[in-house]
Amino acid sequence: MAILENIQNSQVVRAYRQGYLAWLGAHKAAFDMTQEGISKLMNSREELVEDLVQKGEAVEADVQTRVNGFFNRAN
């Protein structure tokens, strides 16, 4: 067992493990950044659609008012 412990505690194994953990941490950080970006995109998409719907409703109401006014003057 002493040989195995020496191998596990060697500088090469520790350096390899640190490299592996850094690689793993980089992937986790990239995943987290992607998740945040997707969340922001989804939230802004919903706000954009809602804003466009409100503007569309305003245009529709304006057109209805103008059309009703036109037909009321014609009578």
C-alpha positions in Angstrom: 0.0 0.0 0.0 2.9 2.3 0.6 3.7 2.4 -3.1 0.1 3.2 -4.0 0.0 6.0 -1.4 3.3 7.4 -2.8 1.8 7.4 -6.3 -1.4 9.1 -5.1 0.5 11.7 -3.2 3.1 12.4 -6.0 3.3 15.8 -7.6 2.4 14.4 -11.0 -0.8 12.9 -9.8 -1.7 16.0 -7.9 -1.0 18.2 -10.9 -3.1 15.9 -13.2 -5.9 16.0 -10.7 -5.8 19.8 -10.5 -5.8 20.0 -14.3 -8.8 17.7 -14.4 -10.7 19.7 -11.8 -9.9 22.9 -13.6 -11.2 21.4 -16.8 -14.3 20.2 -15.0 -14.8 23.6 -13.4 -14.5 25.4 -16.7 -17.3 23.2 -18.2 -19.5 23.9 -15.2 -18.9 27.7 -15.5 -19.7 27.5 -19.2 -22.9 25.6 -18.5 -23.9 28.2 -15.8 -23.2 31.1 -18.2 -25.3 29.4 -20.9 -28.2 28.8 -18.5 -28.1 32.5 -17.5 -28.1 33.6 -21.1 -31.0 31.4 -22.0 -33.0 32.6 -19.1 -32.3 36.2 -20.0 -33.3 35.5 -23.7 -36.5 33.8 -22.6 -37.4 36.7 -20.3 -36.6 39.4 -22.9 -38.5 37.4 -25.5 -41.6 37.3 -23.4 -41.3 41.1 -22.7 -40.8 41.8 -26.4 -43.9 39.8 -27.4 -45.9 41.5 -24.7 -44.8 44.9 -25.8 -45.6 44.2 -29.5 -49.0 42.9 -28.5 -49.7 46.1 -26.6 -48.7 48.2 -29.5 -50.8 46.1 -31.9 -53.8 46.5 -29.6 -53.2 50.3 -29.6 -53.1 50.4 -33.4 -56.2 48.2 -33.6 -58.1 50.5 -31.3 -57.0 53.6 -33.2 -58.1 52.0 -36.5 -61.5 51.0 -35.1 -62.0 54.6 -33.8 -61.2 56.0 -37.2 -63.3 53.5 -39.1 -66.3 54.1 -36.8 -65.8 57.9 -37.1 -65.7 57.6 -40.9 -68.9 55.5 -41.0 -70.7 57.8 -38.5 -69.9 60.8 -40.7 -71.2 59.0 -43.8 -74.6 58.4 -42.2 
